[in-house]
Amino acid sequence: MIFIDRINELKALNDRYDSGKAEFIVIYGRRRVGKTELLKQFMNNHDGIIFTM
């Protein structure tokens, strides 16, 4: 899958991750717009798990 034009969203996730606070982030939106791929790209550089429903 091609990952295009999600720099702002990745920056927001990285800012929250780097804040050092415990936070709960909900990612929502229409079907097939790249929500799961956004999480996969973010997790390439971080340790953790992804729970999707």
mmCIF entry with sequence, helices, sheets and N, C-alpha, C, O atoms, coordinates in Angstrom:
data_MODEL
# 
_entry.id   MODEL 
# 
_entity.id                         1 
_entity.type                       polymer 
_entity.pdbx_number_of_molecules   1 
# 
_entity_poly.entity_id                      1 
_entity_poly.type                           'polypeptide(L)' 
_entity_poly.nstd_linkage                   no 
_entity_poly.nstd_monomer                   no 
_entity_poly.pdbx_seq_one_letter_code       MIFIDRINELKALNDRYDSGKAEFIVIYGRRRVGKTELLKQFMNNHDGIIFTM 
_entity_poly.pdbx_seq_one_letter_code_can   MIFIDRINELKALNDRYDSGKAEFIVIYGRRRVGKTELLKQFMNNHDGIIFTM 
_entity_poly.pdbx_strand_id                 A 
# 
loop_
_entity_poly_seq.entity_id 
_entity_poly_seq.num 
_entity_poly_seq.mon_id 
_entity_poly_seq.hetero 
1 1  MET n 
1 2  ILE n 
1 3  PHE n 
1 4  ILE n 
1 5  ASP n 
1 6  ARG n 
1 7  ILE n 
1 8  ASN n 
1 9  GLU n 
1 10 LEU n 
1 11 LYS n 
1 12 ALA n 
1 13 LEU n 
1 14 ASN n 
1 15 ASP n 
1 16 ARG n 
1 17 TYR n 
1 18 ASP n 
1 19 SER n 
1 20 GLY n 
1 21 LYS n 
1 22 ALA n 
1 23 GLU n 
1 24 PHE n 
1 25 ILE n 
1 26 VAL n 
1 27 ILE n 
1 28 TYR n 
1 29 GLY n 
1 30 ARG n 
1 31 ARG n 
1 32 ARG n 
1 33 VAL n 
1 34 GLY n 
1 35 LYS n 
1 36 THR n 
1 37 GLU n 
1 38 LEU n 
1 39 LEU n 
1 40 LYS n 
1 41 GLN n 
1 42 PHE n 
1 43 MET n 
1 44 ASN n 
1 45 ASN n 
1 46 HIS n 
1 47 ASP n 
1 48 GLY n 
1 49 ILE n 
1 50 ILE n 
1 51 PHE n 
1 52 THR n 
1 53 MET n 
# 
_struct_asym.id          A 
_struct_asym.entity_id   1 
# 
loop_
_struct_conf.conf_type_id 
_struct_conf.id 
_struct_conf.pdbx_PDB_helix_id 
_struct_conf.beg_label_comp_id 
_struct_conf.beg_label_asym_id 
_struct_conf.beg_label_seq_id 
_struct_conf.pdbx_beg_PDB_ins_code 
_struct_conf.end_label_comp_id 
_struct_conf.end_label_asym_id 
_struct_conf.end_label_seq_id 
_struct_conf.pdbx_end_PDB_ins_code 
_struct_conf.beg_auth_comp_id 
_struct_conf.beg_auth_asym_id 
_struct_conf.beg_auth_seq_id 
_struct_conf.end_auth_comp_id 
_struct_conf.end_auth_asym_id 
_struct_conf.end_auth_seq_id 
_struct_conf.pdbx_PDB_helix_class 
_struct_conf.details 
_struct_conf.pdbx_PDB_helix_length 
HELX_P HELX_P1 AA1 ILE A 7  ? ASP A 18 ? ILE A 7  ASP A 18 1 ? 12 
HELX_P HELX_P2 AA2 LYS A 35 ? MET A 43 ? LYS A 35 MET A 43 1 ? 9  
# 
_struct_conf_type.id          HELX_P 
_struct_conf_type.criteria    ? 
_struct_conf_type.reference   ? 
# 
loop_
_atom_site.group_PDB 
_atom_site.id 
_atom_site.type_symbol 
_atom_site.label_atom_id 
_atom_site.label_alt_id 
_atom_site.label_comp_id 
_atom_site.label_asym_id 
_atom_site.label_entity_id 
_atom_site.label_seq_id 
_atom_site.pdbx_PDB_ins_code 
_atom_site.Cartn_x 
_atom_site.Cartn_y 
_atom_site.Cartn_z 
_atom_site.occupancy 
_atom_site.B_iso_or_equiv 
_atom_site.pdbx_formal_charge 
_atom_site.auth_seq_id 
_atom_site.auth_comp_id 
_atom_site.auth_asym_id 
_atom_site.auth_atom_id 
_atom_site.pdbx_PDB_model_num 
ATOM 1   N N  . MET A 1 1  ? 0.845   -1.180 0.000  1.00 0.00 ? 1  MET A N  1 
ATOM 2   C CA . MET A 1 1  ? 0.000   0.000  0.000  1.00 0.00 ? 1  MET A CA 1 
ATOM 3   C C  . MET A 1 1  ? 0.892   1.247  0.000  1.00 0.00 ? 1  MET A C  1 
ATOM 4   O O  . MET A 1 1  ? 1.918   1.278  0.680  1.00 0.00 ? 1  MET A O  1 
ATOM 5   N N  . ILE A 1 2  ? 0.511   2.240  -0.741 1.00 0.00 ? 2  ILE A N  1 
ATOM 6   C CA . ILE A 1 2  ? 1.242   3.494  -0.802 1.00 0.00 ? 2  ILE A CA 1 
ATOM 7   C C  . ILE A 1 2  ? 0.760   4.382  0.350  1.00 0.00 ? 2  ILE A C  1 
ATOM 8   O O  . ILE A 1 2  ? -0.441  4.536  0.574  1.00 0.00 ? 2  ILE A O  1 
ATOM 9   N N  . PHE A 1 3  ? 1.713   4.954  1.068  1.00 0.00 ? 3  PHE A N  1 
ATOM 10  C CA . PHE A 1 3  ? 1.404   5.809  2.212  1.00 0.00 ? 3  PHE A CA 1 
ATOM 11  C C  . PHE A 1 3  ? 1.740   7.242  1.843  1.00 0.00 ? 3  PHE A C  1 
ATOM 12  O O  . PHE A 1 3  ? 2.911   7.613  1.762  1.00 0.00 ? 3  PHE A O  1 
ATOM 13  N N  . ILE A 1 4  ? 0.697   8.057  1.617  1.00 0.00 ? 4  ILE A N  1 
ATOM 14  C CA . ILE A 1 4  ? 0.884   9.404  1.081  1.00 0.00 ? 4  ILE A CA 1 
ATOM 15  C C  . ILE A 1 4  ? 0.220   10.440 1.989  1.00 0.00 ? 4  ILE A C  1 
ATOM 16  O O  . ILE A 1 4  ? -0.884  10.231 2.492  1.00 0.00 ? 4  ILE A O  1 
ATOM 17  N N  . ASP A 1 5  ? 0.917   11.562 2.186  1.00 0.00 ? 5  ASP A N  1 
ATOM 18  C CA . ASP A 1 5  ? 0.339   12.773 2.771  1.00 0.00 ? 5  ASP A CA 1 
ATOM 19  C C  . ASP A 1 5  ? -0.263  12.572 4.154  1.00 0.00 ? 5  ASP A C  1 
ATOM 20  O O  . ASP A 1 5  ? -1.375  13.028 4.420  1.00 0.00 ? 5  ASP A O  1 
ATOM 21  N N  . ARG A 1 6  ? 0.461   11.895 5.031  1.00 0.00 ? 6  ARG A N  1 
ATOM 22  C CA . ARG A 1 6  ? 0.015   11.738 6.418  1.00 0.00 ? 6  ARG A CA 1 
ATOM 23  C C  . ARG A 1 6  ? 1.054   12.281 7.388  1.00 0.00 ? 6  ARG A C  1 
ATOM 24  O O  . ARG A 1 6  ? 1.163   11.804 8.517  1.00 0.00 ? 6  ARG A O  1 
ATOM 25  N N  . ILE A 1 7  ? 1.812   13.274 6.953  1.00 0.00 ? 7  ILE A N  1 
ATOM 26  C CA . ILE A 1 7  ? 2.882   13.829 7.777  1.00 0.00 ? 7  ILE A CA 1 
ATOM 27  C C  . ILE A 1 7  ? 2.310   14.478 9.036  1.00 0.00 ? 7  ILE A C  1 
ATOM 28  O O  . ILE A 1 7  ? 2.852   14.286 10.124 1.00 0.00 ? 7  ILE A O  1 
ATOM 29  N N  . ASN A 1 8  ? 1.237   15.234 8.908  1.00 0.00 ? 8  ASN A N  1 
ATOM 30  C CA . ASN A 1 8  ? 0.636   15.900 10.071 1.00 0.00 ? 8  ASN A CA 1 
ATOM 31  C C  . ASN A 1 8  ? 0.124   14.897 11.090 1.00 0.00 ? 8  ASN A C  1 
ATOM 32  O O  . ASN A 1 8  ? 0.295   15.089 12.294 1.00 0.00 ? 8  ASN A O  1 
ATOM 33  N N  . GLU A 1 9  ? -0.505  13.825 10.612 1.00 0.00 ? 9  GLU A N  1 
ATOM 34  C CA . GLU A 1 9  ? -1.034  12.820 11.517 1.00 0.00 ? 9  GLU A CA 1 
ATOM 35  C C  . GLU A 1 9  ? 0.089   12.071 12.235 1.00 0.00 ? 9  GLU A C  1 
ATOM 36  O O  . GLU A 1 9  ? -0.006  11.809 13.434 1.00 0.00 ? 9  GLU A O  1 
ATOM 37  N N  . LEU A 1 10 ? 1.158   11.725 11.502 1.00 0.00 ? 10 LEU A N  1 
ATOM 38  C CA . LEU A 1 10 ? 2.299   11.061 12.129 1.00 0.00 ? 10 LEU A CA 1 
ATOM 39  C C  . LEU A 1 10 ? 2.970   11.975 13.146 1.00 0.00 ? 10 LEU A C  1 
ATOM 40  O O  . LEU A 1 10 ? 3.393   11.516 14.207 1.00 0.00 ? 10 LEU A O  1 
ATOM 41  N N  . LYS A 1 11 ? 3.071   13.266 12.833 1.00 0.00 ? 11 LYS A N  1 
ATOM 42  C CA . LYS A 1 11 ? 3.665   14.210 13.768 1.00 0.00 ? 11 LYS A CA 1 
ATOM 43  C C  . LYS A 1 11 ? 2.830   14.296 15.036 1.00 0.00 ? 11 LYS A C  1 
ATOM 44  O O  . LYS A 1 11 ? 3.383   14.341 16.135 1.00 0.00 ? 11 LYS A O  1 
ATOM 45  N N  . ALA A 1 12 ? 1.516   14.320 14.906 1.00 0.00 ? 12 ALA A N  1 
ATOM 46  C CA . ALA A 1 12 ? 0.641   14.373 16.077 1.00 0.00 ? 12 ALA A CA 1 
ATOM 47  C C  . ALA A 1 12 ? 0.824   13.137 16.943 1.00 0.00 ? 12 ALA A C  1 
ATOM 48  O O  . ALA A 1 12 ? 0.894   13.246 18.167 1.00 0.00 ? 12 ALA A O  1 
ATOM 49  N N  . LEU A 1 13 ? 0.901   11.970 16.328 1.00 0.00 ? 13 LEU A N  1 
ATOM 50  C CA . LEU A 1 13 ? 1.115   10.740 17.098 1.00 0.00 ? 13 LEU A CA 1 
ATOM 51  C C  . LEU A 1 13 ? 2.474   10.760 17.788 1.00 0.00 ? 13 LEU A C  1 
ATOM 52  O O  . LEU A 1 13 ? 2.579   10.386 18.956 1.00 0.00 ? 13 LEU A O  1 
ATOM 53  N N  . ASN A 1 14 ? 3.510   11.190 17.082 1.00 0.00 ? 14 ASN A N  1 
ATOM 54  C CA . ASN A 1 14 ? 4.842   11.262 17.679 1.00 0.00 ? 14 ASN A CA 1 
ATOM 55  C C  . ASN A 1 14 ? 4.901   12.277 18.820 1.00 0.00 ? 14 ASN A C  1 
ATOM 56  O O  . ASN A 1 14 ? 5.562   12.032 19.830 1.00 0.00 ? 14 ASN A O  1 
ATOM 57  N N  . ASP A 1 15 ? 4.226   13.396 18.673 1.00 0.00 ? 15 ASP A N  1 
ATOM 58  C CA . ASP A 1 15 ? 4.192   14.395 19.750 1.00 0.00 ? 15 ASP A CA 1 
ATOM 59  C C  . ASP A 1 15 ? 3.540   13.824 21.001 1.00 0.00 ? 15 ASP A C  1 
ATOM 60  O O  . ASP A 1 15 ? 4.022   14.039 22.114 1.00 0.00 ? 15 ASP A O  1 
ATOM 61  N N  . ARG A 1 16 ? 2.448   13.101 20.817 1.00 0.00 ? 16 ARG A N  1 
ATOM 62  C CA . ARG A 1 16 ? 1.776   12.479 21.965 1.00 0.00 ? 16 ARG A CA 1 
ATOM 63  C C  . ARG A 1 16 ? 2.663   11.410 22.602 1.00 0.00 ? 16 ARG A C  1 
ATOM 64  O O  . ARG A 1 16 ? 2.724   11.296 23.826 1.00 0.00 ? 16 ARG A O  1 
ATOM 65  N N  . TYR A 1 17 ? 3.337   10.642 21.780 1.00 0.00 ? 17 TYR A N  1 
ATOM 66  C CA . TYR A 1 17 ? 4.220   9.582  22.270 1.00 0.00 ? 17 TYR A CA 1 
ATOM 67  C C  . TYR A 1 17 ? 5.380   10.176 23.067 1.00 0.00 ? 17 TYR A C  1 
ATOM 68  O O  . TYR A 1 17 ? 5.762   9.641  24.107 1.00 0.00 ? 17 TYR A O  1 
ATOM 69  N N  . ASP A 1 18 ? 5.933   11.274 22.579 1.00 0.00 ? 18 ASP A N  1 
ATOM 70  C CA . ASP A 1 18 ? 7.095   11.906 23.211 1.00 0.00 ? 18 ASP A CA 1 
ATOM 71  C C  . ASP A 1 18 ? 6.730   12.763 24.423 1.00 0.00 ? 18 ASP A C  1 
ATOM 72  O O  . ASP A 1 18 ? 7.623   13.228 25.132 1.00 0.00 ? 18 ASP A O  1 
ATOM 73  N N  . SER A 1 19 ? 5.452   12.980 24.671 1.00 0.00 ? 19 SER A N  1 
ATOM 74  C CA . SER A 1 19 ? 5.045   13.851 25.775 1.00 0.00 ? 19 SER A CA 1 
ATOM 75  C C  . SER A 1 19 ? 5.385   13.257 27.138 1.00 0.00 ? 19 SER A C  1 
ATOM 76  O O  . SER A 1 19 ? 5.530   13.992 28.115 1.00 0.00 ? 19 SER A O  1 
ATOM 77  N N  . GLY A 1 20 ? 5.513   11.946 27.211 1.00 0.00 ? 20 GLY A N  1 
ATOM 78  C CA . GLY A 1 20 ? 5.831   11.305 28.482 1.00 0.00 ? 20 GLY A CA 1 
ATOM 79  C C  . GLY A 1 20 ? 4.622   11.081 29.371 1.00 0.00 ? 20 GLY A C  1 
ATOM 80  O O  . GLY A 1 20 ? 4.752   10.514 30.456 1.00 0.00 ? 20 GLY A O  1 
ATOM 81  N N  . LYS A 1 21 ? 3.452   11.515 28.934 1.00 0.00 ? 21 LYS A N  1 
ATOM 82  C CA . LYS A 1 21 ? 2.228   11.309 29.701 1.00 0.00 ? 21 LYS A CA 1 
ATOM 83  C C  . LYS A 1 21 ? 1.488   10.090 29.156 1.00 0.00 ? 21 LYS A C  1 
ATOM 84  O O  . LYS A 1 21 ? 1.618   9.732  27.986 1.00 0.00 ? 21 LYS A O  1 
ATOM 85  N N  . ALA A 1 22 ? 0.708   9.465  30.036 1.00 0.00 ? 22 ALA A N  1 
ATOM 86  C CA . ALA A 1 22 ? -0.161  8.382  29.585 1.00 0.00 ? 22 ALA A CA 1 
ATOM 87  C C  . ALA A 1 22 ? -1.370  9.006  28.899 1.00 0.00 ? 22 ALA A C  1 
ATOM 88  O O  . ALA A 1 22 ? -2.071  9.824  29.495 1.00 0.00 ? 22 ALA A O  1 
ATOM 89  N N  . GLU A 1 23 ? -1.613  8.625  27.658 1.00 0.00 ? 23 GLU A N  1 
ATOM 90  C CA . GLU A 1 23 ? -2.733  9.184  26.905 1.00 0.00 ? 23 GLU A CA 1 
ATOM 91  C C  . GLU A 1 23 ? -3.434  8.072  26.144 1.00 0.00 ? 23 GLU A C  1 
ATOM 92  O O  . GLU A 1 23 ? -2.819  7.075  25.765 1.00 0.00 ? 23 GLU A O  1 
ATOM 93  N N  . PHE A 1 24 ? -4.708  8.253  25.931 1.00 0.00 ? 24 PHE A N  1 
ATOM 94  C CA . PHE A 1 24 ? -5.523  7.331  25.148 1.00 0.00 ? 24 PHE A CA 1 
ATOM 95  C C  . PHE A 1 24 ? -5.941  8.065  23.894 1.00 0.00 ? 24 PHE A C  1 
ATOM 96  O O  . PHE A 1 24 ? -6.597  9.105  23.967 1.00 0.00 ? 24 PHE A O  1 
ATOM 97  N N  . ILE A 1 25 ? -5.565  7.531  22.742 1.00 0.00 ? 25 ILE A N  1 
ATOM 98  C CA . ILE A 1 25 ? -5.853  8.193  21.471 1.00 0.00 ? 25 ILE A CA 1 
ATOM 99  C C  . ILE A 1 25 ? -6.793  7.320  20.656 1.00 0.00 ? 25 ILE A C  1 
ATOM 100 O O  . ILE A 1 25 ? -6.522  6.140  20.433 1.00 0.00 ? 25 ILE A O  1 
ATOM 101 N N  . VAL A 1 26 ? -7.878  7.895  20.221 1.00 0.00 ? 26 VAL A N  1 
ATOM 102 C CA . VAL A 1 26 ? -8.846  7.196  19.377 1.00 0.00 ? 26 VAL A CA 1 
ATOM 103 C C  . VAL A 1 26 ? -8.650  7.687  17.952 1.00 0.00 ? 26 VAL A C  1 
ATOM 104 O O  . VAL A 1 26 ? -8.649  8.890  17.688 1.00 0.00 ? 26 VAL A O  1 
ATOM 105 N N  . ILE A 1 27 ? -8.485  6.744  17.043 1.00 0.00 ? 27 ILE A N  1 
ATOM 106 C CA . ILE A 1 27 ? -8.366  7.091  15.626 1.00 0.00 ? 27 ILE A CA 1 
ATOM 107 C C  . ILE A 1 27 ? -9.619  6.572  14.944 1.00 0.00 ? 27 ILE A C  1 
ATOM 108 O O  . ILE A 1 27 ? -9.898  5.373  14.963 1.00 0.00 ? 27 ILE A O  1 
ATOM 109 N N  . TYR A 1 28 ? -10.368 7.477  14.346 1.00 0.00 ? 28 TYR A N  1 
ATOM 110 C CA . TYR A 1 28 ? -11.608 7.091  13.713 1.00 0.00 ? 28 TYR A CA 1 
ATOM 111 C C  . TYR A 1 28 ? -11.739 7.793  12.368 1.00 0.00 ? 28 TYR A C  1 
ATOM 112 O O  . TYR A 1 28 ? -11.031 8.761  12.091 1.00 0.00 ? 28 TYR A O  1 
ATOM 113 N N  . GLY A 1 29 ? -12.632 7.306  11.552 1.00 0.00 ? 29 GLY A N  1 
ATOM 114 C CA . GLY A 1 29 ? -12.870 7.907  10.251 1.00 0.00 ? 29 GLY A CA 1 
ATOM 115 C C  . GLY A 1 29 ? -13.592 6.937  9.336  1.00 0.00 ? 29 GLY A C  1 
ATOM 116 O O  . GLY A 1 29 ? -13.955 5.828  9.728  1.00 0.00 ? 29 GLY A O  1 
ATOM 117 N N  . ARG A 1 30 ? -13.788 7.380  8.122  1.00 0.00 ? 30 ARG A N  1 
ATOM 118 C CA . ARG A 1 30 ? -14.475 6.550  7.138  1.00 0.00 ? 30 ARG A CA 1 
ATOM 119 C C  . ARG A 1 30 ? -13.674 5.300  6.835  1.00 0.00 ? 30 ARG A C  1 
ATOM 120 O O  . ARG A 1 30 ? -12.495 5.200  7.174  1.00 0.00 ? 30 ARG A O  1 
ATOM 121 N N  . ARG A 1 31 ? -14.323 4.365  6.202  1.00 0.00 ? 31 ARG A N  1 
ATOM 122 C CA . ARG A 1 31 ? -13.659 3.133  5.795  1.00 0.00 ? 31 ARG A CA 1 
ATOM 123 C C  . ARG A 1 31 ? -12.653 3.404  4.694  1.00 0.00 ? 31 ARG A C  1 
ATOM 124 O O  . ARG A 1 31 ? -12.856 4.253  3.826  1.00 0.00 ? 31 ARG A O  1 
ATOM 125 N N  . ARG A 1 32 ? -11.554 2.649  4.757  1.00 0.00 ? 32 ARG A N  1 
ATOM 126 C CA . ARG A 1 32 ? -10.568 2.600  3.683  1.00 0.00 ? 32 ARG A CA 1 
ATOM 127 C C  . ARG A 1 32 ? -9.882  3.951  3.400  1.00 0.00 ? 32 ARG A C  1 
ATOM 128 O O  . ARG A 1 32 ? -9.621  4.295  2.247  1.00 0.00 ? 32 ARG A O  1 
ATOM 129 N N  . VAL A 1 33 ? -9.597  4.703  4.469  1.00 0.00 ? 33 VAL A N  1 
ATOM 130 C CA . VAL A 1 33 ? -8.874  5.958  4.293  1.00 0.00 ? 33 VAL A CA 1 
ATOM 131 C C  . VAL A 1 33 ? -7.453  5.879  4.831  1.00 0.00 ? 33 VAL A C  1 
ATOM 132 O O  . VAL A 1 33 ? -6.702  6.849  4.724  1.00 0.00 ? 33 VAL A O  1 
ATOM 133 N N  . GLY A 1 34 ? -7.063  4.723  5.417  1.00 0.00 ? 34 GLY A N  1 
ATOM 134 C CA . GLY A 1 34 ? -5.679  4.533  5.835  1.00 0.00 ? 34 GLY A CA 1 
ATOM 135 C C  . GLY A 1 34 ? -5.419  4.615  7.329  1.00 0.00 ? 34 GLY A C  1 
ATOM 136 O O  . GLY A 1 34 ? -4.291  4.886  7.740  1.00 0.00 ? 34 GLY A O  1 
ATOM 137 N N  . LYS A 1 35 ? -6.438  4.388  8.150  1.00 0.00 ? 35 LYS A N  1 
ATOM 138 C CA . LYS A 1 35 ? -6.255  4.461  9.600  1.00 0.00 ? 35 LYS A CA 1 
ATOM 139 C C  . LYS A 1 35 ? -5.295  3.381  10.096 1.00 0.00 ? 35 LYS A C  1 
ATOM 140 O O  . LYS A 1 35 ? -4.390  3.674  10.878 1.00 0.00 ? 35 LYS A O  1 
ATOM 141 N N  . THR A 1 36 ? -5.478  2.163  9.662  1.00 0.00 ? 36 THR A N  1 
ATOM 142 C CA . THR A 1 36 ? -4.609  1.073  10.090 1.00 0.00 ? 36 THR A CA 1 
ATOM 143 C C  . THR A 1 36 ? -3.201  1.259  9.545  1.00 0.00 ? 36 THR A C  1 
ATOM 144 O O  . THR A 1 36 ? -2.228  0.998  10.253 1.00 0.00 ? 36 THR A O  1 
ATOM 145 N N  . GLU A 1 37 ? -3.079  1.698  8.322  1.00 0.00 ? 37 GLU A N  1 
ATOM 146 C CA . GLU A 1 37 ? -1.758  1.933  7.734  1.00 0.00 ? 37 GLU A CA 1 
ATOM 147 C C  . GLU A 1 37 ? -1.033  3.057  8.476  1.00 0.00 ? 37 GLU A C  1 
ATOM 148 O O  . GLU A 1 37 ? 0.186   2.998  8.638  1.00 0.00 ? 37 GLU A O  1 
ATOM 149 N N  . LEU A 1 38 ? -1.758  4.072  8.925  1.00 0.00 ? 38 LEU A N  1 
ATOM 150 C CA . LEU A 1 38 ? -1.169  5.137  9.727  1.00 0.00 ? 38 LEU A CA 1 
ATOM 151 C C  . LEU A 1 38 ? -0.552  4.559  10.997 1.00 0.00 ? 38 LEU A C  1 
ATOM 152 O O  . LEU A 1 38 ? 0.569   4.912  11.362 1.00 0.00 ? 38 LEU A O  1 
ATOM 153 N N  . LEU A 1 39 ? -1.276  3.678  11.664 1.00 0.00 ? 39 LEU A N  1 
ATOM 154 C CA . LEU A 1 39 ? -0.749  3.048  12.878 1.00 0.00 ? 39 LEU A CA 1 
ATOM 155 C C  . LEU A 1 39 ? 0.450   2.161  12.577 1.00 0.00 ? 39 LEU A C  1 
ATOM 156 O O  . LEU A 1 39 ? 1.412   2.140  13.344 1.00 0.00 ? 39 LEU A O  1 
ATOM 157 N N  . LYS A 1 40 ? 0.403   1.433  11.478 1.00 0.00 ? 40 LYS A N  1 
ATOM 158 C CA . LYS A 1 40 ? 1.531   0.579  11.107 1.00 0.00 ? 40 LYS A CA 1 
ATOM 159 C C  . LYS A 1 40 ? 2.780   1.407  10.840 1.00 0.00 ? 40 LYS A C  1 
ATOM 160 O O  . LYS A 1 40 ? 3.873   1.030  11.264 1.00 0.00 ? 40 LYS A O  1 
ATOM 161 N N  . GLN A 1 41 ? 2.633   2.522  10.147 1.00 0.00 ? 41 GLN A N  1 
ATOM 162 C CA . GLN A 1 41 ? 3.768   3.396  9.866  1.00 0.00 ? 41 GLN A CA 1 
ATOM 163 C C  . GLN A 1 41 ? 4.325   3.982  11.160 1.00 0.00 ? 41 GLN A C  1 
ATOM 164 O O  . GLN A 1 41 ? 5.541   4.074  11.326 1.00 0.00 ? 41 GLN A O  1 
ATOM 165 N N  . PHE A 1 42 ? 3.455   4.374  12.063 1.00 0.00 ? 42 PHE A N  1 
ATOM 166 C CA . PHE A 1 42 ? 3.888   4.908  13.346 1.00 0.00 ? 42 PHE A CA 1 
ATOM 167 C C  . PHE A 1 42 ? 4.639   3.852  14.153 1.00 0.00 ? 42 PHE A C  1 
ATOM 168 O O  . PHE A 1 42 ? 5.663   4.153  14.765 1.00 0.00 ? 42 PHE A O  1 
ATOM 169 N N  . MET A 1 43 ? 4.144   2.637  14.159 1.00 0.00 ? 43 MET A N  1 
ATOM 170 C CA . MET A 1 43 ? 4.744   1.574  14.963 1.00 0.00 ? 43 MET A CA 1 
ATOM 171 C C  . MET A 1 43 ? 6.052   1.060  14.372 1.00 0.00 ? 43 MET A C  1 
ATOM 172 O O  . MET A 1 43 ? 6.781   0.343  15.058 1.00 0.00 ? 43 MET A O  1 
ATOM 173 N N  . ASN A 1 44 ? 6.374   1.395  13.136 1.00 0.00 ? 44 ASN A N  1 
ATOM 174 C CA . ASN A 1 44 ? 7.659   1.010  12.569 1.00 0.00 ? 44 ASN A CA 1 
ATOM 175 C C  . ASN A 1 44 ? 8.816   1.584  13.379 1.00 0.00 ? 44 ASN A C  1 
ATOM 176 O O  . ASN A 1 44 ? 9.895   0.992  13.415 1.00 0.00 ? 44 ASN A O  1 
ATOM 177 N N  . ASN A 1 45 ? 8.608   2.725  14.028 1.00 0.00 ? 45 ASN A N  1 
ATOM 178 C CA . ASN A 1 45 ? 9.667   3.402  14.772 1.00 0.00 ? 45 ASN A CA 1 
ATOM 179 C C  . ASN A 1 45 ? 9.493   3.330  16.285 1.00 0.00 ? 45 ASN A C  1 
ATOM 180 O O  . ASN A 1 45 ? 10.274  3.936  17.019 1.00 0.00 ? 45 ASN A O  1 
ATOM 181 N N  . HIS A 1 46 ? 8.487   2.601  16.765 1.00 0.00 ? 46 HIS A N  1 
ATOM 182 C CA . HIS A 1 46 ? 8.204   2.542  18.196 1.00 0.00 ? 46 HIS A CA 1 
ATOM 183 C C  . HIS A 1 46 ? 7.889   1.105  18.606 1.00 0.00 ? 46 HIS A C  1 
ATOM 184 O O  . HIS A 1 46 ? 7.466   0.283  17.793 1.00 0.00 ? 46 HIS A O  1 
ATOM 185 N N  . ASP A 1 47 ? 8.107   0.834  19.879 1.00 0.00 ? 47 ASP A N  1 
ATOM 186 C CA . ASP A 1 47 ? 7.737   -0.471 20.428 1.00 0.00 ? 47 ASP A CA 1 
ATOM 187 C C  . ASP A 1 47 ? 6.298   -0.403 20.909 1.00 0.00 ? 47 ASP A C  1 
ATOM 188 O O  . ASP A 1 47 ? 5.865   0.616  21.447 1.00 0.00 ? 47 ASP A O  1 
ATOM 189 N N  . GLY A 1 48 ? 5.569   -1.470 20.721 1.00 0.00 ? 48 GLY A N  1 
ATOM 190 C CA . GLY A 1 48 ? 4.200   -1.508 21.197 1.00 0.00 ? 48 GLY A CA 1 
ATOM 191 C C  . GLY A 1 48 ? 3.373   -2.481 20.382 1.00 0.00 ? 48 GLY A C  1 
ATOM 192 O O  . GLY A 1 48 ? 3.880   -3.196 19.518 1.00 0.00 ? 48 GLY A O  1 
ATOM 193 N N  . ILE A 1 49 ? 2.091   -2.486 20.680 1.00 0.00 ? 49 ILE A N  1 
ATOM 194 C CA . ILE A 1 49 ? 1.167   -3.365 19.962 1.00 0.00 ? 49 ILE A CA 1 
ATOM 195 C C  . ILE A 1 49 ? 0.018   -2.524 19.415 1.00 0.00 ? 49 ILE A C  1 
ATOM 196 O O  . ILE A 1 49 ? -0.255  -1.428 19.904 1.00 0.00 ? 49 ILE A O  1 
ATOM 197 N N  . ILE A 1 50 ? -0.633  -3.042 18.416 1.00 0.00 ? 50 ILE A N  1 
ATOM 198 C CA . ILE A 1 50 ? -1.799  -2.392 17.823 1.00 0.00 ? 50 ILE A CA 1 
ATOM 199 C C  . ILE A 1 50 ? -2.989  -3.305 18.057 1.00 0.00 ? 50 ILE A C  1 
ATOM 200 O O  . ILE A 1 50 ? -2.950  -4.489 17.723 1.00 0.00 ? 50 ILE A O  1 
ATOM 201 N N  . PHE A 1 51 ? -4.042  -2.750 18.630 1.00 0.00 ? 51 PHE A N  1 
ATOM 202 C CA . PHE A 1 51 ? -5.281  -3.489 18.844 1.00 0.00 ? 51 PHE A CA 1 
ATOM 203 C C  . PHE A 1 51 ? -6.347  -2.853 17.974 1.00 0.00 ? 51 PHE A C  1 
ATOM 204 O O  . PHE A 1 51 ? -6.729  -1.703 18.190 1.00 0.00 ? 51 PHE A O  1 
ATOM 205 N N  . THR A 1 52 ? -6.825  -3.597 16.996 1.00 0.00 ? 52 THR A N  1 
ATOM 206 C CA . THR A 1 52 ? -7.881  -3.071 16.119 1.00 0.00 ? 52 THR A CA 1 
ATOM 207 C C  . THR A 1 52 ? -9.124  -3.909 16.247 1.00 0.00 ? 52 THR A C  1 
ATOM 208 O O  . THR A 1 52 ? -9.059  -5.103 16.542 1.00 0.00 ? 52 THR A O  1 
ATOM 209 N N  . MET A 1 53 ? -10.252 -3.282 16.024 1.00 0.00 ? 53 MET A N  1 
ATOM 210 C CA . MET A 1 53 ? -11.534 -3.990 16.099 1.00 0.00 ? 53 MET A CA 1 
ATOM 211 C C  . MET A 1 53 ? -12.228 -3.900 14.770 1.00 0.00 ? 53 MET A C  1 
ATOM 212 O O  . MET A 1 53 ? -13.327 -4.430 14.610 1.00 0.00 ? 53 MET A O  1 
# 
